[in-house]
Amino acid sequence: MSTVHMLDYVAGNVRSLVNAINKVGFQVEWVKSPSDLKNAEKLILPGVGHFGHCLSQLSKGGYLDPIKAHITSGKPFMGICVGLQALFDGSEEDCDVPGLGLIPVSMQKFNDDSKSVPHIGWNSAMDTKIGTSGNSSFYGLNPSSKYYYVHSYAAPYTPGLLEENGWSVATATYGDEEFIGAIARGNIFATQFHPEKSGEAGLRTLGAFLNGDQFQTLAPQTSLSLKKSDGLTRRIIACLDVRANDSGDLVVTKGDQYDVREKDGVDTGGQVRNLGKPVDMAKAYYEQGADEVTFLNITSFRNCPVADTPMLEILKRTSETVFVPLTIGGGIKDTIDTDGTPISALDVATMYFKSGADKVSIGSDAVIAAEEFYGAGEKLTGKTAIESISKAYGNQAVVVSVDPKRVYVSRPEDTNHHTIRSQYPNAAGQSFCWYQCTIKGGRETRDLDVRQLAKAVEAMGAGEILLNCIDKDGSNSGFDLELINDVKAAIKIPVIASSGAGSPEHFAEIFENTNTDAALGAGMFHRGEYTVSEVKNYLSYRGFLVRESEGDR
């Protein structure tokens, strides 16, 4: 098996990249010191998080000059995400830290107020030369494919500027902004997207680079097909609630209002509802075209050492065959190990990232942190799980999972919390309500509304909100549109709609009537009532842009 060298200079999920490299027939040899670069034939520079931090780490480690020497020598070099950004002059993210300066453009933050930031999801990588000089694309990029992006800063695209200097450029659009999604010249190839998280399309691109297959001929593309392929797709996420059953086996389960046991009187005698094995189900959803897979550990496996948490093994095994983003939630907090050793939330998150997770989801601890934030006069402490993890890994790695429930009042003046006027009055005829945050799986309410929470965790550095709704959970009656719109109006970061999905029509409804960034399904998929593919096919039929699975083409 041929070897590629990889430089892991920042924290992040590199296990998935290693698995992807193995999948296309190569093995990884780690660069552990600057001198190792002299022996590298093919070099990959992955990166996540803050531009200034990443470049500073390279500089402090003595890697900048050896990287430049590798590139200058003509040996193959690939940069991924911040690894791409490192090739440019610099970034608005940290104006005091220069890039390698190989490309005379600087990164800029997405500035359209109508868009969520970070830019998270599946977007295009459209070769700018297709249609003007034949149908030859570089490194397997295809205008009909989608690739997974997660970033707040991008290189704006100016037509012809880089092409005139010999660069091949592929772009994506986000709102009214066109930016560089991939770029290549000679021995250099770099992607803003993550090929290891871009399914079969990403594996094809990664394999093309490693095999030196720079230019490929594509089937003729019509202007109509190119237009259809352009832009950010609607994300469909499959969520798996994982816990140990009464026999100690890990199973995917689903309940109504957080009750995951079979009802009394059935043959199972009230045992934990078993809908399947986590790794097998995650792979099935990936093959159906799920854009992301989320695991929610709903027991936290409190009686075992942290390093032996069963969910770590689930992530390791899943990341070997599932090449889309993986999120893990449950138990990510400051804790005490079984031997009495204190372990920080950052340490727990690090274990998950090293096992294959791309994001961690924080629930009850986020509510407590938000209460402390407001109690301190809206001041950050820098010590919360959200702050410490986002500082180390970037805000795109932190999801906050919210479990609010409706509280109806007769008048807005009857509460100190933000209210909405609902189209759905309660049995008492009250039409005003506020959304109360809960903790401990919805079992305990707090004097905090969902907008307060959303604004607080955004300030702390969360990159996404997973917005559940206790009133809708298990109802199969559709998402709470009013809740989604209320939260989306309050924050800039992306929101994932959750709870209540029971049919493909519900996904169309949420995308048509809200600005949600993604929608999540669970029970309807687990019970086999609908597949992810059926939901996506229906959305496509209704005119929504979705990522097709490679097998659908």
Buried (B, 14 or more C-beta within 10 A) or exposed (E): EEBBBBBBBBBBBBBBBBBBBEBBEBEBBEBEEBEBBEEBEBBBBBBBBBBBBBBBBBEEBEBBEBBBEBBEEEBBBBBBBBBBBBBBBBBEBBEEBBBBEBBEBBBBEBEEEEBBBBBBBBBBBBBBBBBEEEBBBBBBBBBBBBBBBBBBBBBBBEEEBBBEEEBBBBBBBBBEBBBBBBBBBEBBBBBBBBBBBBBEBBBBBBBBBBBEEBEBEBEEBEEEEBEEBBBBBBBBBBBBBBBBBEEEEBBBBBBEEBEBBBEEEEEEEEBBBBBBBBBEBBBBBBBBBBBBBBBBBBBBBEEEEBEEBBBBBBBBBBBBBBBBBBBBBBBBBBBEBEEEEEBBBBBBBBBBBBBBBBBBBBBBBBBBBBBBBBEEEEEBEEEBBBBBBBBBBBBBBBBBBBBBBBBBBEEBEBBEBBBBEBEEEBEEEBBBBBBBBBBEBBEEBBEBBBBBBBBBBBBBBBBBBBBBBBBBBBBBBBBBBBBBBBBBEBBEBBBBBBBBBBBBBBBBBBBEEBBBBBBBBBBBBBEEEBBBBBBBBBBBEBEBBBBBBBEEE
